[in-house]
Each structure stands twice: as structure tokens, then as C-alpha cells.
Amino acid sequence: MSAFSYLDTLVTTIASREGGDPKASYVAKLLKKGPRRIAKKVGEEAVEVAIAAVGQGRKEVIDESADLLFHLLLLWKATGVNPAEVMDELKRREEISGIEEKNARPPE
């Protein structure tokens, strides 16, 4: 089993809890609060991963990365993004160098 195959299971679990009781399900609670709240959690978790990477240990990086991936999957659900769309974009980018891809983006 691939290290990433569990993500499919997690996507299915998240979908099954949508519309559930927010008092009984953290997923239902966050989905009910909407994308803005979930996006905030993604940001918080990303910062925690970065902090763990430079100032804590390997275990903390693993723990915080798990939190980040979970909340990112939740954000995708809340915004109607299918994980396959993200994988397709990663595959598309694989065909060009990272520098070319970045230079092709419109200026901010």
C-alpha cells in the first residue's frame, strides 16, 4: 500500500461526515463554519509545520504535517475541489521545470 493511499480513505471519511452533527464530529463542525474558518486552520497548521521543521524534532514535523494535510483536505471539500484536480495540476507541472512554471505565472 502506498504511503499516500490512506489519503483516499480520509477523503471518503470527510465526505461521509459532511452535514453530520457538529457536536459529534470535528469535520462536520468545521465544514459548517465554512471555507474561511477552515482556511484559517490551514494557515495555522502550515505555520506549525514550519516552526516544527526549524525548531523542533522529526516527530513534531510528522504530527504537524498530518494536521496540515487533514485540514487541507477539509478545505478542498469545503471549496468543492476534487483531490484529483490537484493531482492533475501536479502532473501538468511535472512536464515543465519548476523555474519555467514559476516564470510563466502572471506577475502579482
Summary of the structure (lengths in Angstrom):
residues: 108
radius of gyration: 16.0
end to end distance: 40.5
largest distance: 47.3
contacts: 256
relative contact order: 0.10
helix: 77%
strand: 0%
